[in-house]
Amino acid sequence: MIHLDVRLADGALWLTMNRPEVLNAMSAEMSEGIASELEQAVARDDVRVVVLTGAGGAFSAGADISGEDAHERFDVRALDQANRIVRAIVQLDKPVLAAVDGVAAGVGCSAALASDVIVAKESATFLLAFARVGLMPDGGASATVAAAVGRARAMRMALLAEPLTGREAYEAGLVTHVATDHEYDGLVEKLVRRLASGPPLAHAATKRAINAATLGHLDDALERERTGQTVLLRTADVAEGMRAFSEHRRPEFRGE
């Protein structure tokens, strides 16, 4: 199953990740669906804004590394799908709004932070969790996070895998809007309506200009991440990290 709910309403294409039992962890089918919908939206005159969100009180916990021997199933194909999603978000000539309710971790965090407008609940969590399983950030996060909050904060998030609440992410400049649980739905709807009714040509030109100024090296970052992650995926540390994740224990990394 694709586990992706797709609906169009008043110029807004809503893409809702729907695997709440695993915090909307991205399966290969879900990643393919998200990327395809974003790529096809380029040619759709009925789409003025895309909304990426999650069901069941989570945005996305990232790549699906659950189950035994996950390190044997998880390979560079998952990384390529993540990069495809991020490229599609950035290259789409229409605004992409990420509505983050709950956890946004790993590639889920990367996808949210590649979006143009990011609305978070105060209780949301942003986490570059890669180091916890022996990996490095991917999905362009090495570029998008540093562009938003600077090198020092990016290093802190990536090396220490420290979570930020929605309020902390807003105060750090990582997201564009934050709302209380009570105000969240109304704010998302208000912003979606405003973007859907806005000037599409101006939106496209503005997005291209700001991305060129701040993310001009995104493709280089994606390739560096792909190269580094490909090497790391072959290490004993990653195998240990994924086993520890599945077994709910602290990993013992040996640099191997």
C-alpha positions as a Markdown table, in Angstrom:
| # | Residue | x | y | z |
|---|---|---|---|---|
| 1 | Met | 0.0 | 0.0 | 0.0 |
| 2 | Ile | 1.1 | 3.5 | -0.7 |
| 3 | His | -0.1 | 5.0 | 2.6 |
| 4 | Leu | -0.4 | 8.5 | 1.1 |
| 5 | Asp | -3.8 | 10.3 | 1.1 |
| 6 | Val | -4.1 | 12.8 | -1.8 |
| 7 | Arg | -6.8 | 15.4 | -2.2 |
| 8 | Leu | -7.3 | 18.6 | -4.1 |
| 9 | Ala | -9.3 | 21.4 | -2.5 |
| 10 | Asp | -9.5 | 25.0 | -3.7 |
| 11 | Gly | -6.2 | 25.0 | -5.5 |
| 12 | Ala | -4.4 | 23.2 | -2.7 |
| 13 | Leu | -3.0 | 19.7 | -3.2 |
| 14 | Trp | -2.8 | 18.0 | 0.2 |
| 15 | Leu | -0.4 | 15.1 | 0.5 |
| 16 | Thr | -0.9 | 13.3 | 3.8 |
| 17 | Met | 1.4 | 10.6 | 4.9 |
| 18 | Asn | -0.8 | 8.0 | 6.6 |
| 19 | Arg | 1.1 | 5.3 | 8.5 |
| 20 | Pro | 0.3 | 6.5 | 12.0 |
| 21 | Glu | 1.1 | 3.2 | 13.6 |
| 22 | Val | 4.8 | 3.8 | 12.7 |
| 23 | Leu | 4.7 | 7.6 | 13.0 |
| 24 | Asn | 4.4 | 7.9 | 9.2 |
| 25 | Ala | 7.8 | 6.4 | 8.6 |
| 26 | Met | 8.4 | 6.5 | 4.8 |
| 27 | Ser | 8.1 | 3.2 | 3.0 |
| 28 | Ala | 9.5 | 3.0 | -0.6 |
| 29 | Glu | 5.9 | 3.2 | -1.9 |
| 30 | Met | 5.1 | 6.3 | 0.1 |
| 31 | Ser | 8.3 | 8.0 | -1.0 |
| 32 | Glu | 7.6 | 7.2 | -4.6 |
| 33 | Gly | 4.1 | 8.6 | -4.2 |
| 34 | Ile | 5.2 | 11.8 | -2.7 |
| 35 | Ala | 7.8 | 12.4 | -5.3 |
| 36 | Ser | 5.5 | 11.6 | -8.2 |
| 37 | Glu | 2.7 | 13.9 | -6.9 |
| 38 | Leu | 5.2 | 16.8 | -6.5 |
| 39 | Glu | 6.7 | 16.3 | -9.9 |
| 40 | Gln | 3.3 | 16.1 | -11.6 |
| 41 | Ala | 2.1 | 19.2 | -9.8 |
| 42 | Val | 4.4 | 21.3 | -12.1 |
| 43 | Ala | 2.1 | 20.8 | -15.0 |
| 44 | Arg | -1.2 | 21.1 | -13.1 |
| 45 | Asp | -3.0 | 24.4 | -13.5 |
| 46 | Asp | -5.5 | 23.4 | -10.8 |
| 47 | Val | -2.7 | 23.2 | -8.2 |
| 48 | Arg | -1.5 | 26.5 | -6.7 |
| 49 | Val | 0.1 | 25.3 | -3.5 |
| 50 | Val | 1.1 | 21.8 | -2.2 |
| 51 | Val | 0.6 | 20.9 | 1.5 |
| 52 | Leu | 2.8 | 18.1 | 2.9 |
| 53 | Thr | 1.6 | 16.7 | 6.3 |
| 54 | Gly | 1.1 | 13.6 | 8.3 |
| 55 | Ala | -1.8 | 11.8 | 9.9 |
| 56 | Gly | -2.3 | 10.6 | 13.5 |
| 57 | Gly | -0.3 | 13.3 | 15.4 |
| 58 | Ala | 3.0 | 12.9 | 13.6 |
| 59 | Phe | 4.6 | 14.4 | 10.5 |
| 60 | Ser | 7.1 | 11.6 | 9.7 |
| 61 | Ala | 9.7 | 9.6 | 11.7 |
| 62 | Gly | 11.8 | 9.4 | 8.6 |
| 63 | Ala | 12.9 | 6.3 | 6.7 |
| 64 | Asp | 11.4 | 3.0 | 7.8 |
| 65 | Ile | 14.2 | 1.1 | 9.6 |
| 66 | Ser | 11.9 | -1.0 | 11.7 |
| 67 | Gly | 12.2 | -4.8 | 12.0 |
| 68 | Glu | 15.0 | -7.2 | 12.2 |
| 69 | Asp | 18.1 | -6.9 | 9.9 |
| 70 | Ala | 16.9 | -3.5 | 8.7 |
| 71 | His | 20.5 | -2.7 | 7.7 |
| 72 | Glu | 20.3 | -5.4 | 5.1 |
| 73 | Arg | 17.1 | -4.0 | 3.6 |
| 74 | Phe | 18.0 | -0.3 | 3.8 |
| 75 | Asp | 20.2 | 0.8 | 1.0 |
| 76 | Val | 21.1 | 3.8 | -1.3 |
| 77 | Arg | 17.7 | 3.4 | -3.1 |
| 78 | Ala | 16.0 | 4.9 | 0.0 |
| 79 | Leu | 18.4 | 7.8 | -0.1 |
| 80 | Asp | 17.8 | 8.4 | -3.8 |
| 81 | Gln | 14.0 | 8.5 | -3.1 |
| 82 | Ala | 14.6 | 11.0 | -0.3 |
| 83 | Asn | 16.8 | 13.2 | -2.6 |
| 84 | Arg | 14.1 | 13.0 | -5.3 |
| 85 | Ile | 11.5 | 14.3 | -2.9 |
| 86 | Val | 13.7 | 17.2 | -1.8 |
| 87 | Arg | 14.6 | 18.1 | -5.4 |
| 88 | Ala | 10.9 | 18.0 | -6.3 |
| 89 | Ile | 10.0 | 20.3 | -3.4 |
| 90 | Val | 12.7 | 22.9 | -4.2 |
| 91 | Gln | 12.2 | 22.8 | -8.0 |
| 92 | Leu | 8.4 | 23.0 | -8.0 |
| 93 | Asp | 7.4 | 26.4 | -9.2 |
| 94 | Lys | 4.6 | 26.6 | -6.6 |
| 95 | Pro | 4.8 | 27.0 | -2.8 |
| 96 | Val | 5.1 | 23.9 | -0.7 |
| 97 | Leu | 3.8 | 24.2 | 2.9 |
| 98 | Ala | 4.8 | 21.6 | 5.5 |
| 99 | Ala | 2.3 | 21.3 | 8.3 |
| 100 | Val | 4.2 | 19.6 | 11.2 |
| 101 | Asp | 2.1 | 18.1 | 13.9 |
| 102 | Gly | 4.3 | 15.8 | 16.1 |
| 103 | Val | 7.6 | 14.3 | 15.2 |
| 104 | Ala | 9.6 | 15.3 | 12.1 |
| 105 | Ala | 12.8 | 13.1 | 12.2 |
| 106 | Gly | 15.4 | 11.9 | 9.8 |
| 107 | Val | 14.3 | 12.3 | 6.2 |
| 108 | Gly | 10.9 | 13.5 | 7.4 |
| 109 | Cys | 12.7 | 16.4 | 9.0 |
| 110 | Ser | 14.7 | 17.0 | 5.8 |
| 111 | Ala | 11.5 | 17.1 | 3.7 |
| 112 | Ala | 9.8 | 19.5 | 6.0 |
| 113 | Leu | 12.8 | 21.9 | 6.1 |
| 114 | Ala | 13.1 | 21.9 | 2.3 |
| 115 | Ser | 9.6 | 23.3 | 2.1 |
| 116 | Asp | 8.9 | 27.0 | 1.6 |
| 117 | Val | 6.6 | 27.6 | 4.5 |
| 118 | Ile | 6.8 | 25.4 | 7.6 |
| 119 | Val | 4.1 | 25.6 | 10.2 |
| 120 | Ala | 4.7 | 23.7 | 13.4 |
| 121 | Lys | 2.8 | 23.0 | 16.5 |
| 122 | Glu | 4.6 | 24.1 | 19.7 |
| 123 | Ser | 4.6 | 20.4 | 20.7 |
| 124 | Ala | 6.1 | 19.3 | 17.4 |
| 125 | Thr | 9.6 | 17.8 | 17.4 |
| 126 | Phe | 12.4 | 18.4 | 14.8 |
| 127 | Leu | 15.2 | 15.9 | 14.9 |
| 128 | Leu | 18.1 | 15.0 | 12.7 |
| 129 | Ala | 18.3 | 11.5 | 14.2 |
| 130 | Phe | 20.8 | 10.1 | 11.7 |
| 131 | Ala | 23.7 | 10.0 | 14.2 |
| 132 | Arg | 21.7 | 7.8 | 16.5 |
| 133 | Val | 22.0 | 4.9 | 14.0 |
| 134 | Gly | 25.5 | 5.7 | 12.7 |
| 135 | Leu | 24.5 | 7.7 | 9.6 |
| 136 | Met | 24.9 | 11.3 | 8.5 |
| 137 | Pro | 22.2 | 13.8 | 7.5 |
| 138 | Asp | 20.7 | 13.4 | 4.1 |
| 139 | Gly | 17.8 | 14.7 | 2.1 |
| 140 | Gly | 19.7 | 18.0 | 1.7 |
| 141 | Ala | 19.6 | 18.7 | 5.5 |
| 142 | Ser | 23.3 | 19.5 | 5.6 |
| 143 | Ala | 22.4 | 22.5 | 3.3 |
| 144 | Thr | 18.9 | 23.5 | 4.4 |
| 145 | Val | 19.6 | 23.5 | 8.1 |
| 146 | Ala | 22.8 | 25.4 | 7.8 |
| 147 | Ala | 21.2 | 27.9 | 5.5 |
| 148 | Ala | 18.4 | 28.5 | 8.0 |
| 149 | Val | 20.2 | 28.5 | 11.4 |
| 150 | Gly | 23.9 | 28.7 | 10.7 |
| 151 | Arg | 26.8 | 26.3 | 11.0 |
| 152 | Ala | 27.0 | 26.1 | 14.8 |
| 153 | Arg | 23.3 | 25.2 | 15.3 |
| 154 | Ala | 23.4 | 22.8 | 12.3 |
| 155 | Met | 26.4 | 21.0 | 13.8 |
| 156 | Arg | 24.6 | 20.8 | 17.2 |
| 157 | Met | 21.5 | 19.3 | 15.6 |
| 158 | Ala | 23.4 | 16.9 | 13.4 |
| 159 | Leu | 26.2 | 15.7 | 15.7 |
| 160 | Leu | 24.3 | 15.5 | 18.9 |
| 161 | Ala | 20.9 | 14.5 | 17.4 |
| 162 | Glu | 19.2 | 16.9 | 19.8 |
| 163 | Pro | 15.5 | 17.5 | 19.2 |
| 164 | Leu | 14.0 | 20.9 | 18.9 |
| 165 | Thr | 10.4 | 21.7 | 19.9 |
| 166 | Gly | 8.3 | 23.6 | 17.4 |
| 167 | Arg | 8.7 | 26.7 | 19.6 |
| 168 | Glu | 12.5 | 26.2 | 19.7 |
| 169 | Ala | 12.7 | 25.6 | 16.0 |
| 170 | Tyr | 10.8 | 28.9 | 15.4 |
| 171 | Glu | 13.0 | 30.9 | 17.7 |
| 172 | Ala | 16.1 | 29.4 | 16.0 |
| 173 | Gly | 14.8 | 30.4 | 12.5 |
| 174 | Leu | 14.2 | 26.9 | 11.3 |
| 175 | Val | 10.5 | 27.2 | 10.7 |
| 176 | Thr | 8.3 | 30.1 | 9.5 |
| 177 | His | 5.4 | 29.7 | 11.8 |
| 178 | Val | 4.5 | 28.2 | 15.2 |
| 179 | Ala | 1.1 | 27.7 | 16.8 |
| 180 | Thr | -0.5 | 26.3 | 19.9 |
| 181 | Asp | -2.3 | 23.1 | 19.5 |
| 182 | His | -5.6 | 25.0 | 19.5 |
| 183 | Glu | -4.5 | 27.6 | 16.9 |
| 184 | Tyr | -2.6 | 25.2 | 14.6 |
| 185 | Asp | -5.4 | 24.0 | 12.3 |
| 186 | Gly | -6.7 | 27.5 | 11.8 |
| 187 | Leu | -3.3 | 28.9 | 11.0 |
| 188 | Val | -2.6 | 26.1 | 8.4 |
| 189 | Glu | -5.9 | 26.7 | 6.7 |
| 190 | Lys | -5.4 | 30.5 | 6.6 |
| 191 | Leu | -1.9 | 30.2 | 5.1 |
| 192 | Val | -3.0 | 27.6 | 2.6 |
| 193 | Arg | -5.9 | 29.8 | 1.4 |
| 194 | Arg | -3.5 | 32.8 | 1.2 |
| 195 | Leu | -1.0 | 31.0 | -0.9 |
| 196 | Ala | -3.6 | 29.4 | -3.1 |
| 197 | Ser | -5.1 | 32.8 | -3.9 |
| 198 | Gly | -1.8 | 34.6 | -4.4 |
| 199 | Pro | 0.0 | 35.5 | -7.6 |
| 200 | Pro | 1.4 | 32.3 | -9.1 |
| 201 | Leu | 3.9 | 33.9 | -11.4 |
| 202 | Ala | 5.3 | 36.1 | -8.5 |
| 203 | His | 5.4 | 33.1 | -6.2 |
| 204 | Ala | 7.4 | 31.1 | -8.7 |
| 205 | Ala | 9.8 | 33.9 | -9.4 |
| 206 | Thr | 10.3 | 34.6 | -5.7 |
| 207 | Lys | 10.9 | 30.9 | -4.8 |
| 208 | Arg | 13.5 | 30.6 | -7.6 |
| 209 | Ala | 15.3 | 33.8 | -6.4 |
| 210 | Ile | 15.4 | 32.9 | -2.7 |
| 211 | Asn | 16.4 | 29.3 | -3.4 |
| 212 | Ala | 19.2 | 30.4 | -5.7 |
| 213 | Ala | 20.5 | 32.8 | -3.1 |
| 214 | Thr | 20.3 | 30.4 | -0.2 |
| 215 | Leu | 20.4 | 26.9 | -1.6 |
| 216 | Gly | 22.6 | 27.3 | -4.7 |
| 217 | His | 24.8 | 24.4 | -3.6 |
| 218 | Leu | 21.9 | 22.0 | -2.8 |
| 219 | Asp | 22.7 | 19.6 | -5.6 |
| 220 | Asp | 26.4 | 19.4 | -4.4 |
| 221 | Ala | 25.1 | 18.8 | -0.9 |
| 222 | Leu | 22.8 | 16.0 | -2.0 |
| 223 | Glu | 25.7 | 14.3 | -3.9 |
| 224 | Arg | 28.1 | 14.7 | -0.9 |
| 225 | Glu | 25.4 | 13.2 | 1.3 |
| 226 | Arg | 24.8 | 10.3 | -1.1 |
| 227 | Thr | 28.5 | 9.5 | -1.3 |
| 228 | Gly | 29.0 | 9.7 | 2.5 |
| 229 | Gln | 25.8 | 7.7 | 3.3 |
| 230 | Thr | 26.7 | 5.0 | 0.8 |
| 231 | Val | 30.0 | 4.4 | 2.6 |
| 232 | Leu | 28.4 | 4.5 | 6.0 |
| 233 | Leu | 25.6 | 2.0 | 5.0 |
| 234 | Arg | 28.3 | -0.6 | 4.6 |
| 235 | Thr | 29.7 | -0.2 | 8.1 |
| 236 | Ala | 29.3 | -2.3 | 11.2 |
| 237 | Asp | 28.3 | 0.8 | 13.1 |
| 238 | Val | 25.2 | 1.3 | 11.0 |
| 239 | Ala | 24.3 | -2.4 | 11.4 |
| 240 | Glu | 24.7 | -2.0 | 15.2 |
| 241 | Gly | 22.7 | 1.3 | 15.2 |
| 242 | Met | 19.8 | -0.2 | 13.3 |
| 243 | Arg | 19.7 | -3.3 | 15.5 |
| 244 | Ala | 19.8 | -1.2 | 18.6 |
| 245 | Phe | 17.0 | 0.9 | 17.3 |
| 246 | Ser | 14.9 | -2.2 | 16.6 |
| 247 | Glu | 15.7 | -3.6 | 20.1 |
| 248 | His | 15.1 | -0.3 | 21.9 |
| 249 | Arg | 18.6 | -0.1 | 23.4 |
| 250 | Arg | 21.6 | 2.2 | 23.2 |
| 251 | Pro | 24.0 | 1.3 | 20.4 |
| 252 | Glu | 27.7 | 0.6 | 21.0 |
| 253 | Phe | 29.6 | 2.2 | 18.1 |
| 254 | Arg | 33.1 | 1.0 | 17.5 |
| 255 | Gly | 34.1 | 3.0 | 14.5 |
| 256 | Glu | 34.0 | 0.0 | 12.2 |
